[in-house]
């Protein structure tokens, strides 16, 4: 696959791509290219839409950089590993960080779940989606992770696909070798993976009981220390990607 170009400006534009096609930019994108980057007609930028790969394009239009003309595809579309990241919502700054890092780690979907000890009652999913796009733009990612509307943990567990592997990161799990545990579950991950991190206050006893009764579950300790929820996200997703995902060595 062609190497990502990190020297050229890169924008997500949610529109169909075709050779010689034109893309209209919104006001914020036009302002970014014209007033922040000081680019004008003829200058080239990279664009992607999460479906048609990455394309090189040229700025067109009048005084404002409000339109792009597609030139040629620079990278074909890829596909993310089927990994859903489930998490109890956090406060704004930490949630922004966690969403960005989860996207960088290659998740295909983010799903907020509220629990008994969740400390945040409202989740701004539009802000989450903006962070998903920003992380993808900055890191050369071609696919856009989905963002689900918040659900209670009970509701989510009641409707989840039991064929998917549920990696339950539990601070009360016996500390063991997490890589070995995940490697042992390789044959159970073929229908997708859900990775669950709880709230700052941990899971309530009844919640843990319901979780441990879920089909196809792997209870996982993340080491001998209690991690902040945003740190646990990076740790858990690194382990999952290394053992079961696109970091894994294939023979």
Backbone bond lengths (Angstrom), bond angles and torsions (degrees), N, CA, C in turn:
res aa  C-N    CA-C-N  psi(-1)  N-CA   C-N-CA  omega(-1)  CA-C   N-CA-C  phi
1 X - - - 1.465 - - 1.522 109.34 -
2 X 1.340 118.30 138.99 1.474 120.27 178.79 1.524 112.05 -57.74
3 X 1.327 115.82 145.89 1.452 121.18 178.39 1.528 111.23 -69.50
4 X 1.326 115.35 145.62 1.459 119.72 177.54 1.526 110.07 -69.21
5 X 1.320 115.20 142.73 1.465 122.46 177.30 1.529 107.40 -97.58
6 X 1.334 116.51 109.70 1.459 120.87 -179.02 1.529 112.64 -98.13
7 X 1.323 117.09 5.51 1.461 120.28 179.27 1.536 112.08 -93.54
8 X 1.325 115.77 -23.17 1.468 119.79 -178.16 1.525 110.31 -91.48
9 X 1.342 117.85 145.54 1.469 119.98 172.78 1.524 109.78 -58.67
10 X 1.326 116.42 148.80 1.462 121.02 -174.09 1.523 109.18 -137.64
11 X 1.332 116.59 130.88 1.461 121.40 -177.00 1.527 110.56 -130.41
12 X 1.317 115.76 144.53 1.459 122.31 168.61 1.518 108.06 -91.07
13 X 1.329 116.52 124.33 1.464 122.17 178.36 1.520 107.38 -127.91
14 X 1.313 116.63 116.50 1.464 121.05 -175.28 1.527 109.86 -85.53
15 X 1.337 114.21 79.60 1.464 121.35 179.75 1.525 107.83 -155.43
16 X 1.342 119.02 156.90 1.472 120.82 177.52 1.531 110.60 -66.49
17 X 1.333 115.76 145.65 1.462 121.73 179.03 1.529 109.39 -110.67
18 X 1.326 115.98 141.53 1.464 122.43 174.42 1.525 107.86 -155.80
19 X 1.337 118.34 149.99 1.462 120.22 179.87 1.530 111.93 -53.33
20 X 1.321 115.40 134.57 1.472 123.87 179.74 1.527 112.99 66.57
21 X 1.338 116.92 10.00 1.452 119.69 177.96 1.522 111.47 -75.40
22 X 1.325 115.82 163.82 1.463 121.71 179.38 1.519 109.67 -114.11
23 X 1.319 116.10 144.60 1.460 122.78 178.48 1.517 109.04 -123.81
24 X 1.311 116.29 126.63 1.462 120.24 174.86 1.521 109.40 -85.15
25 X 1.325 116.19 136.73 1.460 121.68 179.75 1.519 110.09 -99.92
26 X 1.337 115.69 147.91 1.457 118.04 175.33 1.529 109.50 -80.37
27 X 1.321 116.18 174.85 1.463 120.85 -173.32 1.532 112.01 -61.18
28 X 1.332 116.52 -40.92 1.472 118.95 -177.56 1.522 110.74 -67.77
29 X 1.332 118.14 -39.42 1.463 120.86 178.11 1.522 111.01 -67.31
30 X 1.319 116.17 -41.34 1.462 120.23 177.73 1.522 111.20 -62.35
31 X 1.327 116.16 -42.14 1.459 120.35 178.21 1.525 111.39 -64.39
32 X 1.333 115.84 -40.74 1.470 120.10 -179.67 1.529 111.00 -61.63
33 X 1.330 116.27 -47.43 1.468 119.19 -178.42 1.524 112.05 -70.64
34 X 1.320 116.70 -44.73 1.462 119.81 -172.92 1.508 114.21 -82.26
35 X 1.335 117.94 -42.94 1.468 120.72 -173.46 1.518 114.11 -98.90
36 X 1.335 117.21 -30.94 1.470 119.69 179.65 1.525 110.40 -87.64
37 X 1.338 116.97 -51.80 1.462 120.28 -178.23 1.526 113.16 -88.03
38 X 1.339 117.16 -10.86 1.469 122.37 179.25 1.522 111.97 59.38
39 X 1.332 115.94 42.08 1.452 120.82 177.59 1.515 109.44 -98.64
40 X 1.327 114.83 154.12 1.457 119.69 -179.47 1.506 112.05 -141.05
41 X 1.321 116.88 -169.97 1.460 122.97 -175.91 1.527 111.16 -52.40
42 X 1.326 116.01 130.87 1.455 122.07 178.68 1.511 113.86 96.59
43 X 1.332 118.13 -23.47 1.468 120.19 177.62 1.530 109.57 -68.93
44 X 1.340 115.33 147.69 1.457 120.04 -174.34 1.534 111.97 -104.29
45 X 1.317 115.00 144.39 1.466 122.46 175.16 1.521 107.79 -138.41
46 X 1.334 115.84 160.43 1.463 121.82 175.68 1.528 109.11 -96.76
47 X 1.318 116.52 142.37 1.459 120.88 178.38 1.530 109.14 -133.95
48 X 1.326 116.29 152.35 1.466 122.30 175.69 1.516 107.89 -149.10
49 X 1.331 116.02 155.99 1.463 120.56 179.85 1.515 113.44 -127.54
50 X 1.329 116.80 6.16 1.456 121.10 -179.65 1.514 113.99 81.90
51 X 1.355 117.57 0.65 1.464 120.84 -177.00 1.522 113.30 -131.61
52 X 1.318 117.00 -36.28 1.467 121.48 -169.95 1.521 113.49 -113.40
53 X 1.319 117.06 22.33 1.453 119.91 -179.49 1.517 112.22 78.52
54 X 1.317 115.01 -167.75 1.467 121.72 179.78 1.523 108.78 -106.72
55 X 1.346 115.84 138.58 1.462 121.06 -177.51 1.521 110.23 -127.20
56 X 1.340 113.51 146.26 1.456 119.68 170.21 1.523 107.77 -86.75
57 X 1.317 116.36 136.87 1.465 120.62 -177.20 1.518 109.78 -139.12
58 X 1.319 115.35 163.99 1.462 121.72 178.90 1.517 109.87 -121.24
59 X 1.325 115.82 139.56 1.462 121.43 178.18 1.517 109.28 -70.29
60 X 1.332 114.34 133.29 1.461 119.71 175.57 1.523 108.17 -133.56
61 X 1.291 117.17 177.72 1.459 120.88 -178.17 1.512 110.90 113.35
62 X 1.324 114.94 -167.88 1.464 120.23 -177.51 1.510 111.87 -92.48
63 X 1.341 116.10 -126.23 1.455 120.15 -177.26 1.525 112.07 -67.50
64 X 1.333 115.72 -32.39 1.455 119.67 -179.88 1.524 110.26 -95.56
65 X 1.339 115.34 145.25 1.468 120.43 176.25 1.517 108.27 -82.33
66 X 1.330 116.38 74.18 1.461 120.26 -171.46 1.525 113.76 -108.48
67 X 1.328 117.35 6.62 1.460 119.85 -178.77 1.520 109.90 -152.27
68 X 1.329 115.39 146.75 1.453 121.70 177.72 1.525 109.17 -123.02
69 X 1.334 116.26 145.27 1.454 122.22 173.05 1.527 108.30 -110.64
70 X 1.330 116.68 123.08 1.457 121.47 -178.59 1.533 110.09 -72.06
71 X 1.335 115.28 134.28 1.458 120.78 -177.84 1.523 112.23 -105.69
72 X 1.326 117.60 -58.48 1.465 121.03 -178.46 1.522 108.76 -162.74
73 X 1.317 115.70 152.84 1.464 120.18 177.83 1.524 109.69 -73.84
74 X 1.316 116.30 130.74 1.467 121.01 178.93 1.517 112.58 -97.72
75 X 1.341 118.28 -27.89 1.469 122.49 175.93 1.523 109.02 -146.37
76 X 1.324 117.77 137.55 1.465 119.75 177.96 1.529 110.52 -74.13
77 X 1.328 115.42 160.74 1.456 120.57 179.43 1.530 110.40 -66.62
78 X 1.319 116.05 140.19 1.454 120.70 173.37 1.523 109.26 -108.84
79 X 1.323 116.91 -173.85 1.452 121.20 177.88 1.522 108.77 -136.61
80 X 1.319 116.36 133.28 1.454 120.92 180.00 1.520 110.83 -75.36
81 X 1.337 115.66 154.09 1.461 120.39 168.83 1.528 108.88 -59.11
82 X 1.317 116.74 147.36 1.466 121.26 -179.50 1.528 109.41 -80.65
83 X 1.337 115.20 77.07 1.469 121.89 -178.89 1.524 108.30 -123.58
84 X 1.328 116.09 118.91 1.457 121.66 174.20 1.522 108.88 -101.02
85 X 1.312 115.55 129.00 1.464 120.47 178.04 1.525 108.84 -98.61
86 X 1.329 116.60 115.84 1.464 124.03 179.20 1.512 108.60 -102.00
87 X 1.332 116.97 132.31 1.458 118.55 -175.52 1.517 111.02 -153.70
88 X 1.311 115.25 149.23 1.460 120.93 171.23 1.524 107.75 -77.25
89 X 1.333 118.32 132.24 1.471 120.86 -175.76 1.524 113.01 -58.01
90 X 1.335 114.26 148.10 1.464 122.52 178.87 1.522 109.41 -117.70
91 X 1.328 115.96 173.56 1.462 120.49 175.90 1.527 109.65 -69.84
92 X 1.350 116.35 161.93 1.459 122.57 -165.47 1.529 114.93 -48.11
93 X 1.332 118.56 -57.96 1.463 119.99 -172.52 1.520 111.04 -63.48
94 X 1.315 116.72 -41.88 1.459 119.78 -179.23 1.522 111.04 -71.92
95 X 1.322 117.09 -34.00 1.459 119.86 176.43 1.528 110.48 -66.45
96 X 1.321 117.60 -42.67 1.468 121.16 176.49 1.529 110.34 -55.73
97 X 1.318 115.43 -48.78 1.472 120.88 -179.38 1.521 110.07 -59.97
98 X 1.324 116.95 -47.86 1.454 120.78 -175.74 1.523 111.55 -63.80
99 X 1.326 117.35 -42.10 1.462 120.56 178.55 1.526 110.22 -61.80
100 X 1.317 116.91 -46.27 1.460 120.57 -179.37 1.525 111.07 -60.48
101 X 1.340 117.08 -44.57 1.466 120.01 -178.57 1.520 111.55 -69.22
102 X 1.332 117.82 -37.34 1.461 119.71 177.34 1.529 110.47 -62.29
103 X 1.332 117.32 -39.98 1.465 120.87 177.39 1.523 110.28 -64.62
104 X 1.320 116.56 -44.80 1.468 120.02 177.91 1.521 111.68 -60.24
105 X 1.352 116.79 -32.27 1.462 120.91 179.59 1.525 112.64 -80.68
106 X 1.336 118.16 -3.02 1.452 120.46 170.01 1.514 116.65 93.23
107 X 1.337 118.80 24.14 1.461 118.69 177.43 1.527 109.53 -72.54
108 X 1.321 115.65 152.56 1.463 120.17 179.01 1.521 112.37 -97.92
109 X 1.338 117.38 -15.61 1.461 120.43 -179.96 1.524 109.66 -155.03
110 X 1.329 116.08 147.58 1.457 123.09 174.87 1.523 108.46 -120.87
111 X 1.333 116.23 129.66 1.450 120.35 -176.82 1.524 110.78 -130.94
112 X 1.347 118.43 107.89 1.465 120.31 174.74 1.529 109.90 -71.09
113 X 1.342 116.29 135.41 1.461 121.56 175.40 1.534 108.32 -130.51
114 X 1.313 116.63 130.50 1.462 120.68 -179.95 1.520 109.45 -91.72
115 X 1.322 115.20 141.05 1.455 122.98 -178.43 1.528 109.02 -126.93
116 X 1.304 115.64 178.24 1.464 119.41 -178.20 1.519 111.82 -59.63
117 X 1.324 117.60 -38.56 1.460 121.17 -175.33 1.527 113.34 -102.57
118 X 1.334 117.46 14.15 1.461 120.14 175.11 1.527 109.13 -62.38
119 X 1.337 116.94 131.41 1.456 121.29 -174.35 1.528 113.50 -95.54
120 X 1.327 117.64 -6.35 1.462 121.77 -179.19 1.520 108.22 -116.97
121 X 1.326 116.45 123.99 1.465 119.87 -174.92 1.525 113.47 -91.59
122 X 1.338 117.83 -22.35 1.461 121.01 -178.10 1.528 109.84 -124.05
123 X 1.325 115.46 141.58 1.458 121.43 -179.69 1.522 108.49 -124.83
124 X 1.323 116.63 126.52 1.462 122.15 177.84 1.532 108.23 -89.41
125 X 1.342 116.16 92.87 1.456 119.18 -176.40 1.527 112.16 -69.27
126 X 1.343 118.03 -28.49 1.468 118.97 176.14 1.520 110.60 -64.84
127 X 1.322 116.83 -38.39 1.464 120.36 176.39 1.534 110.05 -65.42
128 X 1.337 116.25 -39.08 1.459 119.42 176.38 1.528 110.47 -60.48
129 X 1.325 116.72 -46.12 1.472 119.90 -179.76 1.529 111.35 -62.32
130 X 1.322 116.86 -37.57 1.471 119.88 176.98 1.523 110.60 -63.17
131 X 1.319 117.40 -38.70 1.463 120.73 177.72 1.521 111.90 -68.90
132 X 1.338 116.62 -35.31 1.461 120.10 175.19 1.522 110.12 -60.41
133 X 1.329 117.00 -48.27 1.467 121.47 -179.05 1.521 110.92 -63.75
134 X 1.337 116.80 -44.21 1.467 119.76 -178.84 1.523 111.22 -61.56
135 X 1.328 117.12 -42.89 1.462 120.06 179.45 1.526 110.60 -64.42
136 X 1.337 117.24 -41.08 1.460 120.44 179.05 1.528 110.96 -65.12
137 X 1.331 117.13 -41.91 1.463 120.85 179.09 1.525 110.82 -60.64
138 X 1.322 116.67 -44.30 1.460 120.90 -173.66 1.520 112.97 -76.12
139 X 1.335 117.89 -26.74 1.462 120.49 -171.51 1.524 113.92 -107.85
140 X 1.331 117.30 9.40 1.452 119.37 176.79 1.518 114.03 73.17
141 X 1.324 117.75 19.84 1.463 122.26 -178.86 1.528 108.96 -80.96
142 X 1.323 117.15 138.08 1.460 121.00 -175.85 1.521 113.61 -95.70
143 X 1.329 117.50 -27.52 1.463 121.35 -177.28 1.523 110.02 -101.28
144 X 1.319 116.14 147.29 1.456 121.80 -178.63 1.528 109.29 -105.14
145 X 1.313 116.39 120.98 1.468 120.92 179.14 1.523 110.35 -67.33
146 X 1.323 116.07 140.71 1.451 120.77 176.71 1.525 111.25 -76.35
147 X 1.317 115.98 152.52 1.466 122.38 177.70 1.525 107.95 -123.60
148 X 1.332 116.40 118.45 1.457 120.71 -179.97 1.514 111.83 -88.44
149 X 1.317 116.03 155.19 1.456 120.69 173.76 1.531 109.07 -72.85
150 X 1.341 117.83 146.70 1.472 120.30 -177.51 1.528 111.88 -56.99
151 X 1.335 115.16 142.48 1.451 122.82 174.36 1.520 108.81 -135.02
152 X 1.314 116.77 158.66 1.457 118.49 170.70 1.525 107.97 -71.08
153 X 1.330 115.89 153.13 1.461 119.84 178.54 1.524 110.44 -59.30
154 X 1.331 116.45 -42.80 1.468 119.74 -179.84 1.518 111.71 -58.69
155 X 1.333 116.84 -44.55 1.461 119.99 -179.57 1.515 110.88 -63.83
156 X 1.322 116.81 -43.79 1.457 119.25 -179.47 1.525 111.06 -62.02
157 X 1.323 116.50 -47.19 1.461 119.78 -178.54 1.524 111.04 -64.38
158 X 1.325 117.23 -32.08 1.450 120.68 -179.14 1.513 114.01 -69.41
159 X 1.339 117.14 -19.41 1.465 119.46 -177.14 1.524 113.38 -120.35
160 X 1.335 117.70 1.03 1.463 119.31 -177.47 1.524 111.28 -70.51
161 X 1.317 115.03 154.50 1.454 122.49 178.65 1.524 108.38 -76.01
162 X 1.322 116.78 113.98 1.458 120.62 -177.16 1.514 114.37 -67.94
163 X 1.341 117.70 -10.74 1.464 120.03 177.04 1.529 111.68 -78.10
164 X 1.341 116.70 -18.62 1.460 120.24 179.17 1.533 110.21 -76.62
165 X 1.323 116.91 144.94 1.460 121.25 175.89 1.519 109.17 -76.24
166 X 1.330 117.00 124.89 1.464 121.92 176.69 1.526 108.74 -101.24
167 X 1.327 116.30 109.98 1.463 121.75 176.69 1.524 107.07 -91.09
168 X 1.316 115.81 103.52 1.458 123.44 -176.13 1.529 108.29 -95.61
169 X 1.338 115.73 104.08 1.472 120.59 179.88 1.531 108.05 -81.58
170 X 1.332 115.26 105.48 1.461 122.50 -169.04 1.517 109.79 -119.33
171 X 1.344 115.70 118.53 1.465 119.51 -179.43 1.524 112.69 -65.21
172 X 1.339 117.75 -14.97 1.457 120.92 178.36 1.528 113.39 -97.11
173 X 1.319 117.00 1.48 1.463 120.33 177.74 1.530 110.12 -70.93
174 X 1.317 118.18 146.90 1.473 120.16 176.04 1.525 110.16 -58.99
175 X 1.323 116.52 135.78 1.463 120.74 179.67 1.528 108.82 -73.53
176 X 1.315 115.38 122.03 1.461 121.14 179.86 1.522 107.77 -145.43
177 X 1.314 116.99 -166.73 1.459 122.21 -179.26 1.530 108.75 -81.54
178 X 1.342 119.13 104.19 1.465 119.40 -176.16 1.528 113.19 -66.80
179 X 1.322 117.23 -33.19 1.459 119.45 179.18 1.526 110.87 -65.48
180 X 1.322 116.14 -40.39 1.466 119.37 178.53 1.522 110.54 -65.82
181 X 1.327 116.05 -40.52 1.464 119.88 179.67 1.530 110.81 -62.63
182 X 1.329 116.68 -43.96 1.464 120.27 -179.67 1.526 111.15 -68.84
183 X 1.326 116.62 -40.86 1.460 119.54 179.07 1.527 110.58 -61.24
184 X 1.336 116.77 -34.35 1.455 120.69 178.71 1.511 113.26 -70.23
185 X 1.333 116.90 -15.20 1.463 121.16 179.86 1.519 112.36 -100.58
186 X 1.314 117.85 11.51 1.471 121.55 -174.55 1.525 111.58 -57.06
187 X 1.329 116.87 -40.39 1.461 119.95 -177.42 1.525 112.90 -75.48
188 X 1.343 117.31 -3.90 1.470 121.00 179.64 1.526 112.25 -106.26
189 X 1.321 116.81 4.28 1.468 120.74 -174.48 1.519 113.45 -105.65
190 X 1.324 117.60 11.15 1.452 120.18 -173.88 1.518 115.27 -70.61
191 X 1.335 117.12 -17.65 1.465 120.15 -179.66 1.529 112.46 -103.95
192 X 1.324 116.69 14.97 1.462 120.75 179.88 1.512 111.80 109.89
193 X 1.330 114.57 164.95 1.464 121.69 -174.95 1.521 109.17 -131.80
194 X 1.337 115.69 133.90 1.459 122.49 171.10 1.527 107.30 -111.85
195 X 1.328 117.12 127.70 1.468 122.08 179.24 1.523 107.96 -113.02
196 X 1.323 116.64 120.10 1.460 121.84 -173.81 1.524 112.05 -112.32
197 X 1.346 115.80 124.88 1.461 123.52 173.24 1.526 107.52 -118.96
198 X 1.313 117.14 133.98 1.458 121.18 -176.38 1.515 113.89 -88.40
199 X 1.331 116.24 -173.70 1.465 122.47 -177.96 1.525 111.41 -79.35
200 X 1.348 114.61 174.54 1.460 119.93 -179.66 1.524 112.05 -58.43
201 X 1.325 117.12 -33.74 1.459 120.61 -178.57 1.509 114.58 -87.44
202 X 1.332 117.49 3.64 1.452 121.50 -179.52 1.519 111.95 79.30
203 X 1.311 115.88 -179.90 1.456 121.63 179.41 1.523 110.49 -87.96
204 X 1.334 115.48 144.67 1.456 120.21 172.80 1.534 109.20 -71.80
205 X 1.325 115.78 156.43 1.458 120.08 -178.70 1.517 113.78 -53.84
206 X 1.331 118.94 -48.92 1.468 119.31 178.67 1.524 113.24 -61.82
207 X 1.331 117.73 -34.39 1.465 120.71 177.39 1.517 110.26 -64.83
208 X 1.319 116.33 -43.64 1.464 119.68 179.33 1.533 110.16 -63.42
209 X 1.316 116.99 -39.09 1.468 119.88 178.69 1.526 111.27 -61.29
210 X 1.334 116.91 -44.08 1.464 120.85 179.37 1.527 110.39 -64.88
211 X 1.339 116.14 -41.88 1.457 120.14 179.91 1.528 111.46 -61.15
212 X 1.313 116.83 -43.75 1.454 120.07 -176.24 1.524 112.68 -70.03
213 X 1.325 117.39 -12.49 1.462 121.37 176.41 1.524 112.50 -94.18
214 X 1.331 116.80 -0.72 1.457 120.28 -179.91 1.528 111.01 -69.04
215 X 1.333 117.11 144.82 1.469 119.26 175.48 1.527 110.78 -69.90
216 X 1.323 114.80 149.90 1.466 122.27 173.93 1.527 111.70 53.84
217 X 1.320 116.54 53.96 1.467 122.01 -177.76 1.527 110.55 -109.08
218 X 1.302 115.44 144.71 1.462 122.16 172.46 1.518 107.88 -125.42
219 X 1.305 117.07 112.54 1.467 122.58 178.66 1.526 108.10 -84.31
220 X 1.322 116.16 125.49 1.460 120.48 -169.75 1.519 111.48 -129.57
221 X 1.320 116.81 132.76 1.463 122.43 170.65 1.523 108.71 -94.76
222 X 1.327 116.30 142.62 1.461 120.96 -179.44 1.526 111.98 -102.14
223 X 1.316 116.80 23.10 1.455 120.65 177.74 1.514 112.23 117.36
224 X 1.337 117.04 -178.96 1.461 120.95 -174.10 1.522 114.80 -80.30
225 X 1.341 118.09 -6.12 1.461 121.20 -177.96 1.527 110.56 -110.40
226 X 1.312 116.03 150.21 1.453 120.92 173.80 1.524 108.50 -81.73
227 X 1.322 116.78 124.26 1.459 122.01 -177.07 1.521 110.59 -100.37
228 X 1.318 116.09 149.11 1.461 119.27 168.57 1.522 108.31 -62.62
229 X 1.335 115.25 154.38 1.465 119.44 -174.04 1.526 112.22 -59.92
230 X 1.337 118.15 -39.54 1.460 119.70 -179.23 1.526 111.47 -71.27
231 X 1.337 117.14 -33.07 1.464 120.09 175.02 1.520 110.41 -69.84
232 X 1.320 116.63 -40.82 1.462 121.17 178.86 1.524 111.11 -60.26
233 X 1.334 117.30 -34.36 1.462 120.68 178.52 1.526 110.77 -59.11
234 X 1.325 116.73 -49.33 1.466 120.82 -178.98 1.522 110.43 -64.81
235 X 1.341 117.17 -43.35 1.463 121.00 -179.49 1.521 111.10 -62.04
236 X 1.336 116.09 -48.74 1.464 119.80 -176.80 1.524 111.94 -65.21
237 X 1.332 116.60 -44.45 1.462 119.25 -177.87 1.523 111.85 -69.24
238 X 1.327 117.48 -32.10 1.461 120.16 174.86 1.525 110.57 -63.17
239 X 1.334 116.23 -45.34 1.472 119.94 179.18 1.523 111.18 -62.46
240 X 1.324 116.81 -46.00 1.456 120.67 -178.25 1.523 111.09 -63.86
241 X 1.317 117.01 -44.17 1.463 119.24 179.50 1.527 111.48 -66.39
242 X 1.341 116.69 -35.90 1.462 119.94 -178.96 1.530 111.71 -69.59
243 X 1.335 117.10 -37.02 1.463 120.25 -176.21 1.521 113.48 -91.32
244 X 1.332 116.77 -36.78 1.459 120.72 -170.95 1.518 114.81 -124.93
245 X 1.321 118.03 -13.24 1.452 121.31 -171.14 1.501 114.60 -108.00
246 X 1.348 115.63 -146.27 1.460 118.73 -172.55 1.522 113.78 -85.72
247 X 1.350 117.53 5.23 1.465 119.13 168.09 1.525 111.30 -91.05
248 X 1.323 116.57 -15.08 1.460 120.89 -173.19 1.531 110.15 -66.84
249 X 1.321 115.81 144.60 1.445 121.49 177.31 1.520 108.41 -81.59
250 X 1.317 116.64 124.84 1.457 120.86 177.89 1.528 110.15 -106.61
251 X 1.304 114.98 144.35 1.465 119.51 -178.02 1.527 110.07 -110.06
